[in-house]
Amino acid sequence: MSARMGAGHNGAANEIIAQMDSKGWETKLVDFLDASPSAGKFLEKTYHFQIESAPWSYDLVYWLWSRIKILAPIATFFLSLFFSRRLTRWANEFEADLVISTYPFASVVLGRARARRVKTLRIPVVTYLTDFAVHPLWVHKGIDAHLCVSDISSHQVEQLLGRPAEVVGPVVPDRFRKAEDPDPIRISLGLPTDRLIVLVVAGSWGVGSLEQTVDELAEIDGVHPVVVCGRNIELANRLRELAKSTVFGWTDKMPELMAASDVVIQNAGGLSAMEAFRSGVPVVSYRPIAGHGRSNTIQMEKAGVTIWAKSQDELSHAIKSAAAGHELLTRRASALFSGRLIPVVEGVIHKAAGQRYTLLRRSDLVTLPRRLASLTAAVVTAFFAFNIAANAISSDGLNVAKTSQAAPYAYVVVKPAVSNINSTVIRNYMVGNDLSAVISGQLAQGDPNAIVEMSRAGIPILNGGWDNNSALHLFIPNNAVATSDVLLSRLTGYPVETYVPQEQVNSLDLAWISLHHQTLVHALMVGKLSSSLKIKTGAVYEVNGAGLTPSELLATLKTLMRLFRTQGIIQAPTATLGA
């Protein structure tokens, strides 16, 4: 959960999502402000106006938040009135195991929803604090874990809550990295190679005293200013007219600009500063914006990761000092990156799961063995009963895609095997005849590239489960649908929502299918074909390619399709099932 209050909160959220996706988590990004559109628009416009047109008012509000403790719970209460209900509903609709917030107002509203007295949110909540400076509306006792970019931030959380926060460091994409030789990058960007490149950043809104900063930089010998104005088009046009610097608006070349720079000048302590740290470029802070910008600069200076220049003379000295001997600055900044984010988040989930179980009273220990035996017997009996019922129910048609028997349609699906999965001839035949492929988890795991190629060719991929092909699956508490579904969806790039079971269907399979709105299709397995085979309208015929060469599989498919034609049956795409 983030918010469109500049790019810093969303930047951190997107990188957290990228890291969690790489570990197999299913993620969704939502904007806190959308939970109450009218209130969200008011907050966004007010904040933008204060930062750009009345910074003194934002400085005052920020000071009040930080100094008068009673204001934070009052603000949290009123924010919760507008935003809490929809945030909780979003989490429930997504069936979330965890919520991570990168925006302070979202954090306190979620924390209040998690607090004991309210308890409207039953899943753990983690706050990732994007700033070095921490104010009371960044933290809440109901939050399960606060994650910080530095020890400085963790100590501030401890002062506010009485308990320290986890230090996981900044989260910045890998594409930001130090350049061994910046000259080729500078040439590609149209920048000089014989001067100090000083990159001036001011966030996605391009706020602050950038024009004055550029004027002062232009007076320093040997310096070439490069300015990134974000979405502030008017500022970019004014700076281009002055012709004192190279000007960029909103750009996707920030990794290259960082790598090409000798020094980065920042005024907010946000995402751009973290990107500079990751790129190994020294950071100088100058003319910080009101509120969090000034507070972040103070804390960054304390952490030893920036030089704070407080005048034009100090700016010139800081740039030349940082460019000439910046090893200590960049070493401290690089040390912030720990890679601990995902392990810490997963630890929060495991801890929350363990806390769902209450401790036994001492008097309960006497009857514990008997109770456990009775409970185990009841669970086993219920599981077997549910599995048998699930198989019977699914066979009878519940949660099964209904095939149309009124029209002369039937369907053909192919279950390829290792011996023919990579055959171009088979692939082309399937494409030309609108045939779908039933893919098991083992096959996808063993040859993922083949599945990707089939999907790219336009062959619909159906979930074949984990292919136990054993009656024991009816009684073993595992889910043949879920694991293969996740794998196939990742390989194809789209949700694989049709399940063609290769084994008995147990209760876990059926529950997954129902909860995730999957389509269950029972197919008739095609063995040895003969001309006497009567094709049933509305039926799904599965041709199993196990042990067949590509030519043998092709011959089987052609024979089956010939039977369709001679009996006046139309082979319909599986996409029309239930239509």
C-alpha positions in Angstrom: 0.0 0.0 0.0 1.5 3.3 -1.1 0.3 6.7 -2.2 0.9 9.1 -5.1 2.5 11.7 -2.9 5.6 12.1 -5.0 7.5 9.1 -6.4 9.3 8.0 -3.2 6.6 6.0 -1.6 5.6 4.3 -4.9 9.3 3.7 -5.8 9.9 1.8 -2.6 6.6 -0.1 -3.0 7.4 -1.2 -6.5 10.8 -2.5 -5.5 9.4 -4.4 -2.5 6.8 -5.9 -4.9 9.6 -6.9 -7.4 11.6 -8.6 -4.6 8.5 -10.5 -3.2 7.4 -11.5 -6.8 10.9 -13.0 -7.3 10.3 -15.2 -4.2 7.0 -16.5 -5.5 4.6 -14.2 -3.6 1.4 -12.9 -5.2 1.3 -9.2 -4.8 -1.0 -6.2 -5.5 -0.3 -2.5 -5.2 -3.1 -0.2 -4.0 -3.1 3.6 -3.5 -4.1 4.7 0.0 -5.7 7.9 -1.4 -8.1 5.8 -3.5 -9.7 4.3 -0.4 -11.6 7.6 0.0 -11.4 9.5 -3.3 -12.7 12.8 -2.0 -10.6 12.9 1.1 -7.6 11.5 -0.9 -7.9 14.3 -3.5 -8.1 16.9 -0.7 -4.9 15.5 1.0 -3.0 15.3 -2.3 -3.9 18.9 -3.4 -3.3 20.3 0.0 0.1 18.7 0.3 1.1 19.8 -3.2 0.0 23.4 -2.5 1.9 23.5 0.8 5.2 22.1 -0.6 5.1 24.3 -3.8 3.4 27.5 -2.7 3.3 27.7 1.1 6.3 25.7 2.5 6.1 27.6 5.8 2.6 26.1 6.4 3.9 22.6 5.8 6.9 23.3 8.1 4.5 24.4 10.8 2.2 21.3 10.4 5.3 19.0 10.4 6.6 20.7 13.6 3.2 20.3 15.3 3.1 16.6 14.4 6.5 16.1 15.8 6.2 18.0 19.0 2.6 17.7 20.3 2.0 14.0 20.9 -1.7 14.1 21.3 -2.2 15.3 17.7 -1.0 12.0 16.1 -3.8 9.8 17.7 -6.4 12.5 16.9 -5.3 12.6 13.2 -5.2 8.8 13.1 -8.8 8.6 14.3 -10.1 11.0 11.7 -8.1 9.4 8.9 -9.5 6.0 10.0 -13.1 7.4 9.6 -12.5 8.1 5.9 -10.1 5.3 4.9 -10.1 2.3 7.3 -13.2 0.4 6.0 -12.1 0.2 2.4 -8.5 -0.7 3.3 -9.8 -3.6 5.3 -12.1 -4.6 2.5 -9.3 -4.5 0.0 -7.2 -6.8 2.2 -10.1 -9.3 2.6 -10.9 -9.3 -1.1 -7.3 -10.0 -2.1 -7.2 -12.8 0.6 -4.0 -11.1 1.8 -1.6 -12.8 4.2 0.2 -9.5 4.9 -0.1 -5.8 4.2 3.1 -3.7 3.7 2.7 0.1 3.8 5.2 2.6 2.5 3.1 5.7 3.2 2.7 7.1 6.8 -1.0 7.8 6.8 -1.7 4.3 5.5 0.5 3.0 8.3 -1.3 4.6 11.2 -4.7 3.7 9.8 -3.7 0.1 9.3 -2.0 0.1 12.8 -5.2 1.3 14.4 -7.2 -1.4 12.6 -4.7 -4.0 14.0 -4.8 -2.6 17.5 -6.4 -4.7 20.2 -9.2 -2.3 20.9 -10.3 -2.2 17.3 -9.0 -5.4 15.7 -10.9 -5.1 12.4 -7.8 -6.3 10.5 -6.8 -9.9 11.3 -3.6 -10.1 9.2 -0.1 -8.7 10.1 0.9 -5.2 8.9 4.4 -4.1 8.2 5.5 -0.5 7.7 8.5 0.3 5.5 9.7 3.8 6.5 11.1 5.4 3.4 12.6 8.4 5.2 15.6 8.8 7.5 13.5 11.1 9.7 10.6 9.6 11.6 7.6 11.6 12.9 4.7 10.2 15.0 2.4 9.8 12.0 4.9 7.2 10.6 4.5 4.7 13.5 1.7 2.9 15.5 1.8 0.3 18.2 -0.7 -1.8 16.2 1.9 -2.4 13.5 3.6 -5.8 13.6 6.9 -4.6 12.4 8.5 -1.2 11.5 11.3 -1.5 8.9 13.8 1.3 8.5 16.6 2.4 6.2 19.2 3.1 8.9 20.0 2.8 12.6 19.3 6.5 12.9 15.7 5.8 11.9 15.4 2.8 14.1 16.4 4.8 17.2 13.7 7.4 16.4 11.1 4.6 16.2 12.3 3.3 19.6 11.9 6.8 21.1 8.3 7.0 19.9 7.1 3.5 20.6 9.5 2.1 23.2 10.7 -0.7 21.0 13.3 -0.7 18.2 12.6 -1.2 14.6 14.2 -3.6 12.2 16.9 -2.1 10.0 16.7 -3.5 6.4 18.2 -0.6 4.5 17.0 1.2 1.4 15.1 -0.8 -1.3 16.4 0.2 -4.7 16.4 -1.7 -8.0 19.6 -3.5 -9.1 19.7 -1.4 -12.3 21.2 1.4 -10.1 24.9 0.6 -9.9 28.3 2.2 -9.9 29.9 2.8 -13.3 33.5 1.7 -13.8 33.9 4.2 -16.7 31.3 6.9 -16.8 32.5 8.5 -20.0 30.6 6.3 -22.5 27.4 6.9 -20.5 28.0 10.7 -20.5 28.6 10.6 -24.3 25.3 8.7 -24.8 23.5 11.4 -22.7 25.1 14.3 -24.5 27.1 15.4 -21.4 30.7 16.7 -21.3 33.5 14.3 -20.3 35.9 17.0 -19.1 33.9 18.6 -16.3 32.4 17.5 -13.0 28.8 16.4 -13.6 26.6 17.5 -10.8 23.1 16.0 -10.9 20.4 18.1 -9.2 17.3 16.1 -8.2 14.1 17.3 -6.7 11.6 14.4 -6.7 8.9 13.7 -9.2 7.2 17.1 -8.5 10.3 19.1 -9.1 9.8 21.3 -6.0 12.3 23.5 -4.2 14.8 26.2 -5.1 16.2 24.6 -8.2 16.6 27.7 -10.3 18.8 29.4 -7.6 20.7 26.2 -7.1 21.5 26.0 -10.9 22.5 29.6 -11.0 25.0 29.0 -8.1 26.3 25.8 -9.7 26.9 27.6 -13.0 29.3 30.0 -11.2 31.6 27.1 -10.0 34.5 26.4 -12.3 34.7 23.0 -13.8 31.1 22.1 -13.0 28.4 21.1 -15.4 24.9 21.0 -13.8 22.3 18.4 -14.9 18.8 19.0 -13.6 16.0 16.5 -13.4 12.7 18.4 -13.1 10.3 15.4 -12.8 6.8 16.3 -14.0 7.3 20.1 -13.4 7.2 21.1 -17.1 7.2 24.8 -16.4 10.4 24.6 -14.4 12.1 22.5 -17.1 11.1 25.1 -19.8 12.5 28.0 -17.6 15.8 26.2 -17.0 16.2 25.4 -20.7 15.7 29.1 -21.5 18.5 30.0 -19.1 20.9 27.5 -21.0 23.1 27.0 -17.9 22.5 23.3 -17.5 21.4 20.1 -19.2 17.7 19.7 -18.3 15.6 16.5 -18.1 11.9 16.3 -17.4 10.3 13.0 -16.4 12.8 10.4 -17.5 13.5 6.7 -17.3 17.2 7.3 -17.6 17.8 7.8 -13.8 20.2 4.8 -13.5 22.3 6.2 -16.4 22.2 9.8 -15.0 23.3 8.5 -11.6 26.1 6.5 -13.1 27.3 9.4 -15.2 27.5 11.9 -12.2 30.3 12.8 -9.9 28.0 14.3 -7.3 24.2 14.3 -6.6 22.6 17.3 -5.0 19.2 16.5 -3.3 16.7 18.5 -1.2 14.3 16.0 0.2 16.2 12.9 1.4 13.8 10.6 -0.6 14.1 8.1 -3.3 16.7 9.9 -5.4 19.1 10.0 -2.5 18.7 6.2 -2.0 19.3 5.7 -5.7 22.5 7.7 -5.5 23.6 5.6 -2.5 23.1 2.5 -4.5 25.0 4.0 -7.5 28.0 4.8 -5.4 27.7 8.6 -6.0 28.4 11.0 -3.1 25.3 13.1 -2.0 25.4 16.7 -1.1 22.2 18.2 0.5 21.4 21.8 -0.3 18.4 24.0 0.2 16.2 21.2 1.7 12.5 21.6 1.3 10.2 22.3 4.3 9.2 19.6 6.8 10.4 16.2 6.0 13.1 17.5 3.6 14.9 19.4 6.3 14.4 16.7 8.9 15.7 14.0 6.5 18.8 16.1 5.7 19.5 16.5 9.5 19.3 12.7 10.1 21.3 11.9 6.9 24.1 14.2 8.0 24.0 12.5 11.5 24.3 9.1 9.7 27.4 10.4 7.8 25.9 9.7 4.3 25.6 13.3 3.1 27.4 16.7 3.3 24.9 19.5 4.1 26.0 22.7 2.4 24.3 25.7 4.1 25.6 28.4 1.8 26.9 29.0 -1.7 30.5 28.9 -0.5 29.9 25.7 1.4 28.2 24.2 -1.7 31.3 24.8 -3.9 33.6 23.3 -1.2 31.2 20.3 -0.6 31.0 19.4 -4.3 34.8 19.5 -4.8 35.4 17.7 -1.6 32.9 15.0 -2.3 34.1 14.5 -5.9 37.8 14.4 -4.9 37.6 12.1 -1.8 34.1 10.7 -1.4 35.1 7.1 -0.3 33.9 7.5 3.3 30.6 9.0 2.2 29.9 6.3 -0.4 31.2 3.5 1.9 28.7 4.5 4.6 25.9 4.8 2.1 26.7 1.4 0.5 26.7 -0.2 4.0 23.0 0.7 4.4 22.0 -2.0 1.9 21.5 -5.3 3.7 19.1 -7.4 1.6 17.2 -8.3 4.8 13.8 -7.1 3.7 12.3 -10.4 2.5 13.6 -12.6 5.4 12.3 -10.1 7.9 8.9 -9.9 6.2 8.6 -13.7 6.0 9.5 -13.8 9.7 6.6 -11.5 10.6 4.2 -13.8 8.7 5.5 -16.9 10.5 5.3 -15.2 13.9 1.8 -14.0 13.3 0.7 -17.5 12.3 2.2 -18.9 15.5 0.4 -16.4 17.7 -3.0 -17.7 16.5 -2.5 -20.7 18.8 -3.2 -20.1 22.5 -1.1 -21.6 25.3 -2.7 -24.5 27.2 -3.5 -24.1 30.9 -1.7 -26.5 33.2 -4.9 -28.4 34.1 -5.4 -29.2 30.4 -2.2 -31.2 30.2 -3.9 -34.1 32.0 -6.5 -34.7 29.3 -4.3 -33.5 26.5 -3.3 -36.9 25.0 -6.9 -38.1 24.9 -8.1 -34.9 23.4 -5.4 -35.0 20.7 -6.2 -38.6 19.8 -9.9 -37.8 19.5 -9.2 -34.7 17.5 -6.8 -36.5 15.2 -9.4 -39.3 14.6 -12.1 -36.7 13.9 -9.9 -34.8 11.5 -8.8 -37.9 9.6 -12.3 -39.2 9.3 -13.6 -35.8 8.1 -10.8 -35.5 5.6 -11.5 -38.9 4.1 -15.2 -38.2 4.0 -14.7 -34.8 2.4 -12.3 -36.2 -0.2 -14.8 -39.0 -1.2 -17.6 -36.5 -1.3 -15.5 -34.0 -3.3 -14.7 -36.6 -6.0 -18.3 -37.7 -6.2 -19.7 -34.2 -6.4 -17.2 -33.0 -9.0 -17.9 -36.0 -11.1 -21.6 -35.2 -10.9 -21.0 -31.7 -12.2 -20.7 -29.3 -9.4 -18.0 -26.7 -10.2 -17.5 -28.5 -13.6 -17.7 -26.6 -16.8 -20.9 -27.6 -18.6 -20.3 -28.6 -22.2 -23.1 -27.9 -24.7 -24.8 -31.1 -26.0 -27.4 -29.3 -28.0 -25.1 -28.5 -30.9 -22.8 -30.9 -32.7 -19.7 -29.7 -30.9 -17.0 -31.6 -29.0 -13.5 -30.7 -27.9 -10.0 -32.1 -28.2 -7.1 -31.4 -25.8 -3.6 -32.7 -26.0 -1.4 -33.8 -23.2 2.2 -33.5 -24.6 5.1 -35.4 -23.1 8.9 -35.0 -22.9 9.2 -37.0 -26.2 7.1 -34.5 -28.2 6.7 -31.3 -26.3 9.3 -29.5 -28.4 8.0 -30.7 -31.8 7.3 -27.8 -34.1 5.1 -30.0 -36.2 2.9 -30.8 -33.3 2.8 -27.2 -32.2 1.8 -26.0 -35.7 -0.9 -28.7 -35.9 -2.4 -27.6 -32.6 -2.4 -24.0 -33.6 -4.1 -24.8 -36.9 -6.8 -26.9 -35.3 -7.5 -24.7 -32.2 -6.3 -27.5 -29.8 -5.4 -26.8 -26.2 -2.5 -28.3 -24.2 -3.0 -30.0 -20.9 0.3 -29.4 -19.0 1.3 -31.0 -15.7 3.4 -29.4 -13.1 6.2 -31.9 -13.6 6.4 -31.2 -17.3 6.4 -27.4 -16.8 9.1 -27.7 -14.2 11.2 -29.9 -16.4 10.9 -27.9 -19.6 9.6 -24.4 -18.8 10.9 -23.0 -22.1 8.7 -25.4 -24.1 5.6 -24.1 -22.2 6.6 -20.5 -22.9 7.0 -21.3 -26.6 3.6 -23.0 -26.8 1.9 -20.1 -25.1 3.6 -17.6 -27.4 2.4 -19.6 -30.4 -1.2 -19.0 -29.2 -1.9 -22.5 -27.8 -4.2 -22.2 -24.8 -2.6 -23.8 -21.7 -4.7 -25.9 -19.4 -3.7 -27.0 -15.9 -3.0 -30.7 -15.7 -2.3 -30.7 -12.0 0.7 -32.4 -10.5 0.0 -35.7 -12.3 0.0 -38.2 -9.4 -2.1 -40.5 -11.5 -2.8 -42.5 -8.3 -5.9 -43.3 -6.3 -4.0 -42.4 -3.2 -4.4 -38.7 -4.1 -8.0 -39.1 -3.0 -6.8 -39.5 0.6 -3.5 -37.6 0.7 -3.9 -34.1 2.0 -2.2 -32.2 -0.9 -3.4 -29.9 -3.5 -2.7 -31.0 -7.1 -4.1 -27.8 -8.6 -2.5 -24.9 -6.7 1.3 -25.5 -7.2 1.0 -26.3 -10.9 -1.4 -23.4 -11.4 1.1 -20.9 -10.0 3.9 -22.3 -12.1 1.9 -22.3 -15.3 0.5 -18.8 -14.8 4.0 -17.5 -14.3 5.3 -19.1 -17.4 2.4 -18.1 -19.7 2.0 -14.6 -18.3 -1.8 -15.0 -17.8 -4.1 -16.8 -15.3 -4.5 -20.5 -16.1 -8.0 -21.0 -15.0 -9.1 -24.4 -16.5 -8.2 -27.6 -14.6 -8.2 -30.9 -16.3 -7.5 -33.5 -13.5 -5.4 -36.5 -14.3 -6.2 -38.1 -11.0 -9.0 -38.3 -8.4 -10.2 -35.0 -7.1 -9.9 -34.5 -3.3 -11.4 -31.9 -1.0 -8.3 -29.5 -1.2 -8.5 -29.6 -5.0 -12.2 -28.7 -5.0 -11.8 -26.0 -2.3 -9.0 -24.3 -4.4 -11.1 -24.5 -7.5 -14.1 -23.0 -5.8 -12.3 -20.2 -4.0 -10.2 -19.2 -7.0 -13.1 -19.5 -9.5 -11.4 -22.1 -11.6 -13.1 -24.2 -14.3 -13.0 -28.0 -13.7 -13.2 -30.1 -16.9 -13.4 -33.9 -16.9 -11.9 -35.3 -20.1 -12.4 -38.7 -21.8 -8.9 -40.3 -22.2 -8.2 -41.4 -25.7 -6.4 -44.7 -26.1 -6.2 -46.8 -29.2 -8.5 -45.3 -31.8 -10.8 -47.3 -34.1 -13.3 -46.3 -36.7 -16.1 -47.7 -34.4 -15.5 -44.9 -31.8 -18.7 -42.9 -31.4 -17.9 -39.2 -30.7 -20.2 -37.7 -28.0 -21.4 -34.2 -28.5 -20.3 -31.9 -25.6 -17.5 -34.3 -24.6 -13.8 -33.3 -24.1 -11.3 -35.8 -25.5 -7.8 -35.9 -24.2 -5.0 -37.4 -26.3 -2.1 -38.4 -24.1 1.3 -38.1 -25.8 3.2 -40.1 -23.2 5.6 -42.5 -24.9 4.7 -41.3 -28.4 7.0 -39.8 -30.9 5.9 -36.6 -32.6 4.9 -38.6 -35.7 2.9 -41.1 -33.7 1.1 -38.3 -31.7 0.4 -36.5 -35.0 -1.1 -39.6 -36.5 -3.3 -40.1 -33.5 -4.6 -36.5 -33.6 -5.3 -36.8 -37.4 -7.2 -40.0 -36.9 -9.3 -38.4 -34.1 -10.0 -35.3 -36.2 -11.0 -37.5 -39.1 -13.6 -39.3 -36.9 -14.9 -35.9 -35.9 -15.5 -35.0 -39.6 -17.0 -38.3 -40.7 -19.5 -38.1 -37.8 -20.4 -34.5 -38.5 -18.9 -33.3 -35.2 -17.3 -29.8 -35.0 -14.1 -29.5 -33.0 -14.6 -26.4 -30.9 -11.9 -24.4 -29.0 -11.9 -25.0 -25.2 -12.5 -21.3 -24.7 -16.1 -21.9 -25.7 -16.7 -24.5 -22.9 -19.9 -23.6 -21.1 -20.9 -21.0 -23.7 
